[in-house]
Each structure stands twice: as structure tokens, then as C-alpha cells.
Amino acid sequence: MNHRSRGLLIIVARHEPLVYAHLSQVFADNEHVEVVLDRRLGGRRSPEGQAGSAHDRRQHDVSTSLDRLGWAIVRRSASTSRGQAA
């Protein structure tokens, strides 16, 4: 898949393979959307309440959406490189 400098990244929880399959099919021809399975192992990486950077807060927001909805949407910025969401 091509590097997408702008657009959306849809992250789907591992326990939602049918959602992943459906969204992958729906957005297959959309060059501004990439659908991926959550690759993290385990749950949240750091406990709530710890002092952290803005990156930590964004990660928490994604974790919450994945836990509650089974998916999360992240907007990519122009400076975002492949494999990193902003």
C-alpha cells in the first residue's frame, strides 16, 4: 500500500475480524483511508493518571474507542510517516 501523507487511518480491534473485512472492502478504492488491525499486544500501555505527553493521550483515546466500539479513526497529518498515526 502506498504511503498516505494525509487522510484517515481506521484501526479495528483484533476481536472484530468481520468489521475489519467489511471496512477493508468498503474503503479499498479510497486512497485517503487505510484500514488496519490493532497490532498492539495486551491493553493500554500505561496506566491512567500517569503524567504523559500528547502522544500518550492520543493513544489512550484510541484504546478507549477500540475497547468500547471495536474500532477507532485517526486523522493523519502531513508529517505523519507510515506506521505512525497523528
HTML snippet that shows the backbone in 3Dmol.js (N, CA, C, O; Angstrom):
<script src="https://3Dmol.org/build/3Dmol-min.js"></script>
<div id="view" style="width:600px;height:400px;position:relative"></div>
<script>
const pdb = `
ATOM      1  N   MET A   1       0.839  -1.185   0.000  1.00  0.00           N
ATOM      2  CA  MET A   1       0.000   0.000   0.000  1.00  0.00           C
ATOM      3  C   MET A   1       0.880   1.242   0.000  1.00  0.00           C
ATOM      4  O   MET A   1       1.928   1.267   0.645  1.00  0.00           O
ATOM      5  N   ASN A   2       0.459   2.252  -0.711  1.00  0.00           N
ATOM      6  CA  ASN A   2       1.218   3.491  -0.803  1.00  0.00           C
ATOM      7  C   ASN A   2       1.220   4.244   0.508  1.00  0.00           C
ATOM      8  O   ASN A   2       0.305   4.116   1.322  1.00  0.00           O
ATOM      9  N   HIS A   3       2.281   5.044   0.703  1.00  0.00           N
ATOM     10  CA  HIS A   3       2.319   5.953   1.847  1.00  0.00           C
ATOM     11  C   HIS A   3       1.247   7.014   1.636  1.00  0.00           C
ATOM     12  O   HIS A   3       1.147   7.605   0.560  1.00  0.00           O
ATOM     13  N   ARG A   4       0.464   7.244   2.649  1.00  0.00           N
ATOM     14  CA  ARG A   4      -0.583   8.258   2.568  1.00  0.00           C
ATOM     15  C   ARG A   4      -0.214   9.389   3.504  1.00  0.00           C
ATOM     16  O   ARG A   4      -0.239   9.220   4.723  1.00  0.00           O
ATOM     17  N   SER A   5       0.131  10.544   2.948  1.00  0.00           N
ATOM     18  CA  SER A   5       0.591  11.651   3.780  1.00  0.00           C
ATOM     19  C   SER A   5      -0.558  12.329   4.506  1.00  0.00           C
ATOM     20  O   SER A   5      -0.339  12.954   5.544  1.00  0.00           O
ATOM     21  N   ARG A   6      -1.750  12.226   4.000  1.00  0.00           N
ATOM     22  CA  ARG A   6      -2.922  12.795   4.661  1.00  0.00           C
ATOM     23  C   ARG A   6      -4.064  11.797   4.529  1.00  0.00           C
ATOM     24  O   ARG A   6      -4.059  10.938   3.647  1.00  0.00           O
ATOM     25  N   GLY A   7      -5.024  11.922   5.403  1.00  0.00           N
ATOM     26  CA  GLY A   7      -6.184  11.066   5.303  1.00  0.00           C
ATOM     27  C   GLY A   7      -6.518  10.445   6.641  1.00  0.00           C
ATOM     28  O   GLY A   7      -6.144  10.960   7.695  1.00  0.00           O
ATOM     29  N   LEU A   8      -7.221   9.340   6.586  1.00  0.00           N
ATOM     30  CA  LEU A   8      -7.686   8.678   7.797  1.00  0.00           C
ATOM     31  C   LEU A   8      -7.105   7.288   7.925  1.00  0.00           C
ATOM     32  O   LEU A   8      -6.896   6.580   6.940  1.00  0.00           O
ATOM     33  N   LEU A   9      -6.854   6.922   9.155  1.00  0.00           N
ATOM     34  CA  LEU A   9      -6.437   5.571   9.490  1.00  0.00           C
ATOM     35  C   LEU A   9      -7.546   5.000  10.361  1.00  0.00           C
ATOM     36  O   LEU A   9      -7.852   5.550  11.419  1.00  0.00           O
ATOM     37  N   ILE A  10      -8.148   3.904   9.924  1.00  0.00           N
ATOM     38  CA  ILE A  10      -9.169   3.234  10.717  1.00  0.00           C
ATOM     39  C   ILE A  10      -8.522   2.011  11.338  1.00  0.00           C
ATOM     40  O   ILE A  10      -8.063   1.113  10.632  1.00  0.00           O
ATOM     41  N   ILE A  11      -8.487   1.982  12.660  1.00  0.00           N
ATOM     42  CA  ILE A  11      -7.885   0.879  13.394  1.00  0.00           C
ATOM     43  C   ILE A  11      -9.022   0.024  13.937  1.00  0.00           C
ATOM     44  O   ILE A  11      -9.935   0.533  14.588  1.00  0.00           O
ATOM     45  N   VAL A  12      -8.962  -1.275  13.668  1.00  0.00           N
ATOM     46  CA  VAL A  12     -10.016  -2.194  14.099  1.00  0.00           C
ATOM     47  C   VAL A  12      -9.435  -3.155  15.133  1.00  0.00           C
ATOM     48  O   VAL A  12      -8.337  -3.683  14.961  1.00  0.00           O
ATOM     49  N   ALA A  13     -10.185  -3.370  16.201  1.00  0.00           N
ATOM     50  CA  ALA A  13      -9.756  -4.284  17.259  1.00  0.00           C
ATOM     51  C   ALA A  13      -9.590  -5.693  16.705  1.00  0.00           C
ATOM     52  O   ALA A  13     -10.328  -6.112  15.814  1.00  0.00           O
ATOM     53  N   ARG A  14      -8.615  -6.418  17.240  1.00  0.00           N
ATOM     54  CA  ARG A  14      -8.341  -7.789  16.786  1.00  0.00           C
ATOM     55  C   ARG A  14      -9.542  -8.700  16.902  1.00  0.00           C
ATOM     56  O   ARG A  14      -9.693  -9.631  16.111  1.00  0.00           O
ATOM     57  N   HIS A  15     -10.403  -8.446  17.881  1.00  0.00           N
ATOM     58  CA  HIS A  15     -11.550  -9.327  18.112  1.00  0.00           C
ATOM     59  C   HIS A  15     -12.743  -8.992  17.208  1.00  0.00           C
ATOM     60  O   HIS A  15     -13.845  -9.501  17.412  1.00  0.00           O
ATOM     61  N   GLU A  16     -12.514  -8.135  16.212  1.00  0.00           N
ATOM     62  CA  GLU A  16     -13.563  -7.740  15.268  1.00  0.00           C
ATOM     63  C   GLU A  16     -13.158  -8.029  13.817  1.00  0.00           C
ATOM     64  O   GLU A  16     -13.132  -7.111  12.996  1.00  0.00           O
ATOM     65  N   PRO A  17     -12.843  -9.285  13.488  1.00  0.00           N
ATOM     66  CA  PRO A  17     -12.377  -9.576  12.125  1.00  0.00           C
ATOM     67  C   PRO A  17     -13.422  -9.302  11.040  1.00  0.00           C
ATOM     68  O   PRO A  17     -13.058  -8.959   9.915  1.00  0.00           O
ATOM     69  N   LEU A  18     -14.703  -9.446  11.355  1.00  0.00           N
ATOM     70  CA  LEU A  18     -15.734  -9.166  10.351  1.00  0.00           C
ATOM     71  C   LEU A  18     -15.845  -7.671  10.069  1.00  0.00           C
ATOM     72  O   LEU A  18     -16.083  -7.269   8.930  1.00  0.00           O
ATOM     73  N   VAL A  19     -15.674  -6.856  11.095  1.00  0.00           N
ATOM     74  CA  VAL A  19     -15.673  -5.397  10.909  1.00  0.00           C
ATOM     75  C   VAL A  19     -14.475  -5.008  10.052  1.00  0.00           C
ATOM     76  O   VAL A  19     -14.597  -4.199   9.133  1.00  0.00           O
ATOM     77  N   TYR A  20     -13.309  -5.592  10.360  1.00  0.00           N
ATOM     78  CA  TYR A  20     -12.100  -5.314   9.574  1.00  0.00           C
ATOM     79  C   TYR A  20     -12.321  -5.688   8.102  1.00  0.00           C
ATOM     80  O   TYR A  20     -11.994  -4.907   7.208  1.00  0.00           O
ATOM     81  N   ALA A  21     -12.869  -6.868   7.854  1.00  0.00           N
ATOM     82  CA  ALA A  21     -13.096  -7.315   6.476  1.00  0.00           C
ATOM     83  C   ALA A  21     -14.063  -6.377   5.751  1.00  0.00           C
ATOM     84  O   ALA A  21     -13.835  -6.011   4.598  1.00  0.00           O
ATOM     85  N   HIS A  22     -15.130  -5.998   6.429  1.00  0.00           N
ATOM     86  CA  HIS A  22     -16.121  -5.119   5.814  1.00  0.00           C
ATOM     87  C   HIS A  22     -15.532  -3.743   5.496  1.00  0.00           C
ATOM     88  O   HIS A  22     -15.677  -3.248   4.378  1.00  0.00           O
ATOM     89  N   LEU A  23     -14.868  -3.126   6.477  1.00  0.00           N
ATOM     90  CA  LEU A  23     -14.297  -1.797   6.256  1.00  0.00           C
ATOM     91  C   LEU A  23     -13.193  -1.820   5.200  1.00  0.00           C
ATOM     92  O   LEU A  23     -13.064  -0.884   4.411  1.00  0.00           O
ATOM     93  N   SER A  24     -12.402  -2.885   5.187  1.00  0.00           N
ATOM     94  CA  SER A  24     -11.349  -3.011   4.167  1.00  0.00           C
ATOM     95  C   SER A  24     -11.959  -3.030   2.773  1.00  0.00           C
ATOM     96  O   SER A  24     -11.421  -2.429   1.843  1.00  0.00           O
ATOM     97  N   GLN A  25     -13.076  -3.719   2.634  1.00  0.00           N
ATOM     98  CA  GLN A  25     -13.746  -3.796   1.343  1.00  0.00           C
ATOM     99  C   GLN A  25     -14.379  -2.449   0.969  1.00  0.00           C
ATOM    100  O   GLN A  25     -14.269  -2.000  -0.172  1.00  0.00           O
ATOM    101  N   VAL A  26     -15.034  -1.820   1.929  1.00  0.00           N
ATOM    102  CA  VAL A  26     -15.698  -0.543   1.667  1.00  0.00           C
ATOM    103  C   VAL A  26     -14.704   0.532   1.224  1.00  0.00           C
ATOM    104  O   VAL A  26     -14.990   1.313   0.317  1.00  0.00           O
ATOM    105  N   PHE A  27     -13.525   0.567   1.878  1.00  0.00           N
ATOM    106  CA  PHE A  27     -12.555   1.633   1.606  1.00  0.00           C
ATOM    107  C   PHE A  27     -11.411   1.200   0.684  1.00  0.00           C
ATOM    108  O   PHE A  27     -10.417   1.916   0.567  1.00  0.00           O
ATOM    109  N   ALA A  28     -11.533   0.069   0.045  1.00  0.00           N
ATOM    110  CA  ALA A  28     -10.450  -0.462  -0.791  1.00  0.00           C
ATOM    111  C   ALA A  28     -10.014   0.509  -1.884  1.00  0.00           C
ATOM    112  O   ALA A  28      -8.825   0.583  -2.196  1.00  0.00           O
ATOM    113  N   ASP A  29     -10.935   1.242  -2.462  1.00  0.00           N
ATOM    114  CA  ASP A  29     -10.608   2.149  -3.564  1.00  0.00           C
ATOM    115  C   ASP A  29     -10.406   3.590  -3.123  1.00  0.00           C
ATOM    116  O   ASP A  29     -10.230   4.473  -3.962  1.00  0.00           O
ATOM    117  N   ASN A  30     -10.427   3.840  -1.830  1.00  0.00           N
ATOM    118  CA  ASN A  30     -10.279   5.198  -1.316  1.00  0.00           C
ATOM    119  C   ASN A  30      -8.823   5.428  -0.920  1.00  0.00           C
ATOM    120  O   ASN A  30      -8.343   4.849   0.054  1.00  0.00           O
ATOM    121  N   GLU A  31      -8.130   6.265  -1.669  1.00  0.00           N
ATOM    122  CA  GLU A  31      -6.709   6.494  -1.414  1.00  0.00           C
ATOM    123  C   GLU A  31      -6.442   7.316  -0.159  1.00  0.00           C
ATOM    124  O   GLU A  31      -5.287   7.471   0.239  1.00  0.00           O
ATOM    125  N   HIS A  32      -7.482   7.844   0.469  1.00  0.00           N
ATOM    126  CA  HIS A  32      -7.313   8.665   1.661  1.00  0.00           C
ATOM    127  C   HIS A  32      -7.638   7.918   2.955  1.00  0.00           C
ATOM    128  O   HIS A  32      -7.575   8.498   4.039  1.00  0.00           O
ATOM    129  N   VAL A  33      -7.983   6.640   2.845  1.00  0.00           N
ATOM    130  CA  VAL A  33      -8.347   5.846   4.021  1.00  0.00           C
ATOM    131  C   VAL A  33      -7.569   4.537   3.995  1.00  0.00           C
ATOM    132  O   VAL A  33      -7.502   3.857   2.971  1.00  0.00           O
ATOM    133  N   GLU A  34      -6.980   4.195   5.144  1.00  0.00           N
ATOM    134  CA  GLU A  34      -6.308   2.906   5.311  1.00  0.00           C
ATOM    135  C   GLU A  34      -6.941   2.210   6.512  1.00  0.00           C
ATOM    136  O   GLU A  34      -7.107   2.821   7.567  1.00  0.00           O
ATOM    137  N   VAL A  35      -7.292   0.942   6.357  1.00  0.00           N
ATOM    138  CA  VAL A  35      -7.890   0.152   7.427  1.00  0.00           C
ATOM    139  C   VAL A  35      -6.853  -0.866   7.885  1.00  0.00           C
ATOM    140  O   VAL A  35      -6.307  -1.609   7.069  1.00  0.00           O
ATOM    141  N   VAL A  36      -6.580  -0.902   9.195  1.00  0.00           N
ATOM    142  CA  VAL A  36      -5.593  -1.823   9.749  1.00  0.00           C
ATOM    143  C   VAL A  36      -6.149  -2.487  11.008  1.00  0.00           C
ATOM    144  O   VAL A  36      -7.028  -1.941  11.675  1.00  0.00           O
ATOM    145  N   LEU A  37      -5.627  -3.664  11.320  1.00  0.00           N
ATOM    146  CA  LEU A  37      -5.943  -4.318  12.584  1.00  0.00           C
ATOM    147  C   LEU A  37      -5.026  -3.772  13.663  1.00  0.00           C
ATOM    148  O   LEU A  37      -3.859  -3.476  13.406  1.00  0.00           O
ATOM    149  N   ASP A  38      -5.555  -3.640  14.867  1.00  0.00           N
ATOM    150  CA  ASP A  38      -4.750  -3.198  16.008  1.00  0.00           C
ATOM    151  C   ASP A  38      -3.640  -4.218  16.220  1.00  0.00           C
ATOM    152  O   ASP A  38      -3.913  -5.403  16.408  1.00  0.00           O
ATOM    153  N   ARG A  39      -2.393  -3.765  16.191  1.00  0.00           N
ATOM    154  CA  ARG A  39      -1.253  -4.672  16.330  1.00  0.00           C
ATOM    155  C   ARG A  39      -0.704  -4.728  17.743  1.00  0.00           C
ATOM    156  O   ARG A  39       0.194  -5.518  18.032  1.00  0.00           O
ATOM    157  N   ARG A  40      -1.237  -3.897  18.623  1.00  0.00           N
ATOM    158  CA  ARG A  40      -0.719  -3.884  19.989  1.00  0.00           C
ATOM    159  C   ARG A  40      -1.087  -5.176  20.699  1.00  0.00           C
ATOM    160  O   ARG A  40      -2.153  -5.745  20.467  1.00  0.00           O
ATOM    161  N   LEU A  41      -0.208  -5.624  21.551  1.00  0.00           N
ATOM    162  CA  LEU A  41      -0.480  -6.795  22.377  1.00  0.00           C
ATOM    163  C   LEU A  41      -0.962  -6.316  23.734  1.00  0.00           C
ATOM    164  O   LEU A  41      -0.399  -5.373  24.289  1.00  0.00           O
ATOM    165  N   GLY A  42      -1.971  -6.934  24.266  1.00  0.00           N
ATOM    166  CA  GLY A  42      -2.489  -6.523  25.570  1.00  0.00           C
ATOM    167  C   GLY A  42      -3.345  -5.284  25.441  1.00  0.00           C
ATOM    168  O   GLY A  42      -3.753  -4.908  24.342  1.00  0.00           O
ATOM    169  N   GLY A  43      -3.615  -4.649  26.570  1.00  0.00           N
ATOM    170  CA  GLY A  43      -4.476  -3.477  26.609  1.00  0.00           C
ATOM    171  C   GLY A  43      -3.691  -2.200  26.527  1.00  0.00           C
ATOM    172  O   GLY A  43      -2.758  -2.075  25.734  1.00  0.00           O
ATOM    173  N   ARG A  44      -4.072  -1.257  27.344  1.00  0.00           N
ATOM    174  CA  ARG A  44      -3.384   0.028  27.371  1.00  0.00           C
ATOM    175  C   ARG A  44      -1.944  -0.163  27.798  1.00  0.00           C
ATOM    176  O   ARG A  44      -1.632  -1.035  28.610  1.00  0.00           O
ATOM    177  N   ARG A  45      -1.069   0.660  27.243  1.00  0.00           N
ATOM    178  CA  ARG A  45       0.356   0.505  27.532  1.00  0.00           C
ATOM    179  C   ARG A  45       0.782   1.159  28.825  1.00  0.00           C
ATOM    180  O   ARG A  45       1.784   0.758  29.418  1.00  0.00           O
ATOM    181  N   SER A  46       0.043   2.161  29.277  1.00  0.00           N
ATOM    182  CA  SER A  46       0.405   2.795  30.539  1.00  0.00           C
ATOM    183  C   SER A  46      -0.869   3.069  31.324  1.00  0.00           C
ATOM    184  O   SER A  46      -1.905   3.387  30.740  1.00  0.00           O
ATOM    185  N   PRO A  47      -0.796   2.946  32.644  1.00  0.00           N
ATOM    186  CA  PRO A  47      -1.993   3.173  33.450  1.00  0.00           C
ATOM    187  C   PRO A  47      -2.452   4.623  33.379  1.00  0.00           C
ATOM    188  O   PRO A  47      -1.651   5.537  33.180  1.00  0.00           O
ATOM    189  N   GLU A  48      -3.787   4.819  33.549  1.00  0.00           N
ATOM    190  CA  GLU A  48      -4.321   6.176  33.567  1.00  0.00           C
ATOM    191  C   GLU A  48      -3.755   6.941  34.742  1.00  0.00           C
ATOM    192  O   GLU A  48      -3.354   6.348  35.743  1.00  0.00           O
ATOM    193  N   GLY A  49      -3.720   8.247  34.622  1.00  0.00           N
ATOM    194  CA  GLY A  49      -3.271   9.067  35.728  1.00  0.00           C
ATOM    195  C   GLY A  49      -1.785   9.358  35.708  1.00  0.00           C
ATOM    196  O   GLY A  49      -1.330  10.243  36.432  1.00  0.00           O
ATOM    197  N   GLN A  50      -1.011   8.644  34.902  1.00  0.00           N
ATOM    198  CA  GLN A  50       0.411   8.931  34.820  1.00  0.00           C
ATOM    199  C   GLN A  50       0.610  10.167  33.965  1.00  0.00           C
ATOM    200  O   GLN A  50      -0.100  10.388  32.984  1.00  0.00           O
ATOM    201  N   ALA A  51       1.589  10.965  34.355  1.00  0.00           N
ATOM    202  CA  ALA A  51       1.915  12.129  33.539  1.00  0.00           C
ATOM    203  C   ALA A  51       2.430  11.642  32.200  1.00  0.00           C
ATOM    204  O   ALA A  51       3.219  10.699  32.143  1.00  0.00           O
ATOM    205  N   GLY A  52       1.989  12.275  31.119  1.00  0.00           N
ATOM    206  CA  GLY A  52       2.436  11.820  29.809  1.00  0.00           C
ATOM    207  C   GLY A  52       2.341  12.916  28.780  1.00  0.00           C
ATOM    208  O   GLY A  52       1.872  14.021  29.057  1.00  0.00           O
ATOM    209  N   SER A  53       2.785  12.597  27.610  1.00  0.00           N
ATOM    210  CA  SER A  53       2.786  13.556  26.517  1.00  0.00           C
ATOM    211  C   SER A  53       1.445  13.527  25.795  1.00  0.00           C
ATOM    212  O   SER A  53       0.568  12.725  26.117  1.00  0.00           O
ATOM    213  N   ALA A  54       1.304  14.407  24.822  1.00  0.00           N
ATOM    214  CA  ALA A  54       0.095  14.414  23.999  1.00  0.00           C
ATOM    215  C   ALA A  54      -0.040  13.088  23.269  1.00  0.00           C
ATOM    216  O   ALA A  54      -1.155  12.610  23.058  1.00  0.00           O
ATOM    217  N   HIS A  55       1.079  12.485  22.880  1.00  0.00           N
ATOM    218  CA  HIS A  55       1.035  11.191  22.211  1.00  0.00           C
ATOM    219  C   HIS A  55       0.366  10.153  23.107  1.00  0.00           C
ATOM    220  O   HIS A  55      -0.435   9.352  22.623  1.00  0.00           O
ATOM    221  N   ASP A  56       0.674  10.151  24.388  1.00  0.00           N
ATOM    222  CA  ASP A  56       0.068   9.203  25.317  1.00  0.00           C
ATOM    223  C   ASP A  56      -1.438   9.405  25.397  1.00  0.00           C
ATOM    224  O   ASP A  56      -2.186   8.430  25.461  1.00  0.00           O
ATOM    225  N   ARG A  57      -1.892  10.649  25.395  1.00  0.00           N
ATOM    226  CA  ARG A  57      -3.320  10.921  25.460  1.00  0.00           C
ATOM    227  C   ARG A  57      -4.017  10.445  24.197  1.00  0.00           C
ATOM    228  O   ARG A  57      -5.112   9.889  24.273  1.00  0.00           O
ATOM    229  N   ARG A  58      -3.402  10.652  23.028  1.00  0.00           N
ATOM    230  CA  ARG A  58      -3.997  10.164  21.781  1.00  0.00           C
ATOM    231  C   ARG A  58      -4.089   8.653  21.806  1.00  0.00           C
ATOM    232  O   ARG A  58      -5.095   8.083  21.383  1.00  0.00           O
ATOM    233  N   GLN A  59      -3.054   8.002  22.294  1.00  0.00           N
ATOM    234  CA  GLN A  59      -3.068   6.548  22.360  1.00  0.00           C
ATOM    235  C   GLN A  59      -4.193   6.072  23.264  1.00  0.00           C
ATOM    236  O   GLN A  59      -4.865   5.088  22.955  1.00  0.00           O
ATOM    237  N   HIS A  60      -4.402   6.764  24.381  1.00  0.00           N
ATOM    238  CA  HIS A  60      -5.485   6.417  25.297  1.00  0.00           C
ATOM    239  C   HIS A  60      -6.835   6.557  24.595  1.00  0.00           C
ATOM    240  O   HIS A  60      -7.696   5.689  24.733  1.00  0.00           O
ATOM    241  N   ASP A  61      -7.024   7.634  23.850  1.00  0.00           N
ATOM    242  CA  ASP A  61      -8.279   7.828  23.141  1.00  0.00           C
ATOM    243  C   ASP A  61      -8.539   6.679  22.177  1.00  0.00           C
ATOM    244  O   ASP A  61      -9.673   6.210  22.072  1.00  0.00           O
ATOM    245  N   VAL A  62      -7.519   6.222  21.477  1.00  0.00           N
ATOM    246  CA  VAL A  62      -7.659   5.092  20.564  1.00  0.00           C
ATOM    247  C   VAL A  62      -8.008   3.831  21.348  1.00  0.00           C
ATOM    248  O   VAL A  62      -8.885   3.071  20.937  1.00  0.00           O
ATOM    249  N   SER A  63      -7.341   3.605  22.457  1.00  0.00           N
ATOM    250  CA  SER A  63      -7.618   2.421  23.275  1.00  0.00           C
ATOM    251  C   SER A  63      -9.054   2.411  23.764  1.00  0.00           C
ATOM    252  O   SER A  63      -9.707   1.367  23.752  1.00  0.00           O
ATOM    253  N   THR A  64      -9.549   3.552  24.189  1.00  0.00           N
ATOM    254  CA  THR A  64     -10.921   3.647  24.668  1.00  0.00           C
ATOM    255  C   THR A  64     -11.906   3.323  23.550  1.00  0.00           C
ATOM    256  O   THR A  64     -12.856   2.567  23.759  1.00  0.00           O
ATOM    257  N   SER A  65     -11.688   3.884  22.375  1.00  0.00           N
ATOM    258  CA  SER A  65     -12.568   3.603  21.237  1.00  0.00           C
ATOM    259  C   SER A  65     -12.517   2.133  20.842  1.00  0.00           C
ATOM    260  O   SER A  65     -13.549   1.526  20.555  1.00  0.00           O
ATOM    261  N   LEU A  66     -11.311   1.559  20.827  1.00  0.00           N
ATOM    262  CA  LEU A  66     -11.189   0.145  20.480  1.00  0.00           C
ATOM    263  C   LEU A  66     -11.914  -0.726  21.496  1.00  0.00           C
ATOM    264  O   LEU A  66     -12.577  -1.695  21.126  1.00  0.00           O
ATOM    265  N   ASP A  67     -11.790  -0.384  22.777  1.00  0.00           N
ATOM    266  CA  ASP A  67     -12.465  -1.160  23.825  1.00  0.00           C
ATOM    267  C   ASP A  67     -13.978  -1.048  23.723  1.00  0.00           C
ATOM    268  O   ASP A  67     -14.687  -2.047  23.843  1.00  0.00           O
ATOM    269  N   ARG A  68     -14.473   0.161  23.501  1.00  0.00           N
ATOM    270  CA  ARG A  68     -15.927   0.394  23.519  1.00  0.00           C
ATOM    271  C   ARG A  68     -16.615   0.096  22.204  1.00  0.00           C
ATOM    272  O   ARG A  68     -17.714  -0.458  22.187  1.00  0.00           O
ATOM    273  N   LEU A  69     -15.971   0.464  21.090  1.00  0.00           N
ATOM    274  CA  LEU A  69     -16.605   0.348  19.781  1.00  0.00           C
ATOM    275  C   LEU A  69     -16.074  -0.798  18.931  1.00  0.00           C
ATOM    276  O   LEU A  69     -16.779  -1.319  18.067  1.00  0.00           O
ATOM    277  N   GLY A  70     -14.822  -1.188  19.182  1.00  0.00           N
ATOM    278  CA  GLY A  70     -14.183  -2.193  18.344  1.00  0.00           C
ATOM    279  C   GLY A  70     -13.399  -1.579  17.193  1.00  0.00           C
ATOM    280  O   GLY A  70     -12.805  -2.305  16.395  1.00  0.00           O
ATOM    281  N   TRP A  71     -13.389  -0.256  17.095  1.00  0.00           N
ATOM    282  CA  TRP A  71     -12.656   0.448  16.046  1.00  0.00           C
ATOM    283  C   TRP A  71     -12.386   1.876  16.487  1.00  0.00           C
ATOM    284  O   TRP A  71     -13.016   2.381  17.416  1.00  0.00           O
ATOM    285  N   ALA A  72     -11.438   2.525  15.809  1.00  0.00           N
ATOM    286  CA  ALA A  72     -11.103   3.921  16.080  1.00  0.00           C
ATOM    287  C   ALA A  72     -10.642   4.557  14.775  1.00  0.00           C
ATOM    288  O   ALA A  72     -10.080   3.889  13.907  1.00  0.00           O
ATOM    289  N   ILE A  73     -10.886   5.847  14.653  1.00  0.00           N
ATOM    290  CA  ILE A  73     -10.462   6.593  13.470  1.00  0.00           C
ATOM    291  C   ILE A  73      -9.439   7.638  13.902  1.00  0.00           C
ATOM    292  O   ILE A  73      -9.650   8.374  14.866  1.00  0.00           O
ATOM    293  N   VAL A  74      -8.330   7.689  13.174  1.00  0.00           N
ATOM    294  CA  VAL A  74      -7.249   8.629  13.464  1.00  0.00           C
ATOM    295  C   VAL A  74      -6.990   9.442  12.209  1.00  0.00           C
ATOM    296  O   VAL A  74      -6.846   8.885  11.121  1.00  0.00           O
ATOM    297  N   ARG A  75      -6.932  10.754  12.359  1.00  0.00           N
ATOM    298  CA  ARG A  75      -6.604  11.627  11.223  1.00  0.00           C
ATOM    299  C   ARG A  75      -5.086  11.718  11.118  1.00  0.00           C
ATOM    300  O   ARG A  75      -4.397  11.972  12.106  1.00  0.00           O
ATOM    301  N   ARG A  76      -4.582  11.509   9.924  1.00  0.00           N
ATOM    302  CA  ARG A  76      -3.146  11.624   9.682  1.00  0.00           C
ATOM    303  C   ARG A  76      -2.804  13.045   9.301  1.00  0.00           C
ATOM    304  O   ARG A  76      -3.575  13.718   8.617  1.00  0.00           O
ATOM    305  N   SER A  77      -1.653  13.497   9.741  1.00  0.00           N
ATOM    306  CA  SER A  77      -1.188  14.832   9.372  1.00  0.00           C
ATOM    307  C   SER A  77      -0.178  14.718   8.248  1.00  0.00           C
ATOM    308  O   SER A  77       0.259  13.620   7.903  1.00  0.00           O
ATOM    309  N   ALA A  78       0.190  15.853   7.680  1.00  0.00           N
ATOM    310  CA  ALA A  78       1.149  15.867   6.574  1.00  0.00           C
ATOM    311  C   ALA A  78       2.490  15.317   6.978  1.00  0.00           C
ATOM    312  O   ALA A  78       3.201  14.759   6.141  1.00  0.00           O
ATOM    313  N   SER A  79       2.866  15.457   8.257  1.00  0.00           N
ATOM    314  CA  SER A  79       4.180  14.999   8.708  1.00  0.00           C
ATOM    315  C   SER A  79       4.167  13.566   9.224  1.00  0.00           C
ATOM    316  O   SER A  79       5.202  13.062   9.660  1.00  0.00           O
ATOM    317  N   THR A  80       3.023  12.905   9.182  1.00  0.00           N
ATOM    318  CA  THR A  80       2.922  11.541   9.681  1.00  0.00           C
ATOM    319  C   THR A  80       3.610  10.578   8.726  1.00  0.00           C
ATOM    320  O   THR A  80       3.356  10.591   7.522  1.00  0.00           O
ATOM    321  N   SER A  81       4.476   9.748   9.272  1.00  0.00           N
ATOM    322  CA  SER A  81       5.136   8.754   8.438  1.00  0.00           C
ATOM    323  C   SER A  81       4.398   7.433   8.547  1.00  0.00           C
ATOM    324  O   SER A  81       3.623   7.227   9.481  1.00  0.00           O
ATOM    325  N   ARG A  82       4.633   6.546   7.607  1.00  0.00           N
ATOM    326  CA  ARG A  82       3.973   5.244   7.580  1.00  0.00           C
ATOM    327  C   ARG A  82       4.222   4.526   8.889  1.00  0.00           C
ATOM    328  O   ARG A  82       5.354   4.467   9.370  1.00  0.00           O
ATOM    329  N   GLY A  83       3.146   3.970   9.474  1.00  0.00           N
ATOM    330  CA  GLY A  83       3.285   3.231  10.710  1.00  0.00           C
ATOM    331  C   GLY A  83       3.074   4.082  11.945  1.00  0.00           C
ATOM    332  O   GLY A  83       3.047   3.555  13.057  1.00  0.00           O
ATOM    333  N   GLN A  84       2.922   5.400  11.774  1.00  0.00           N
ATOM    334  CA  GLN A  84       2.675   6.279  12.913  1.00  0.00           C
ATOM    335  C   GLN A  84       1.433   7.086  12.618  1.00  0.00           C
ATOM    336  O   GLN A  84       1.314   7.680  11.547  1.00  0.00           O
ATOM    337  N   ALA A  85       0.507   7.113  13.558  1.00  0.00           N
ATOM    338  CA  ALA A  85      -0.706   7.913  13.396  1.00  0.00           C
ATOM    339  C   ALA A  85      -0.577   9.197  14.181  1.00  0.00           C
ATOM    340  O   ALA A  85       0.100   9.243  15.208  1.00  0.00           O
ATOM    341  N   ALA A  86      -1.221  10.230  13.703  1.00  0.00           N
ATOM    342  CA  ALA A  86      -1.211  11.516  14.407  1.00  0.00           C
ATOM    343  C   ALA A  86      -2.610  11.918  14.767  1.00  0.00           C
ATOM    344  O   ALA A  86      -2.814  12.974  15.366  1.00  0.00           O
TER     345      ALA A  86
END
`;
const viewer = $3Dmol.createViewer("view");
viewer.addModel(pdb, "pdb");
viewer.setStyle({}, {cartoon: {color: "spectrum"}});
viewer.zoomTo();
viewer.render();
</script>
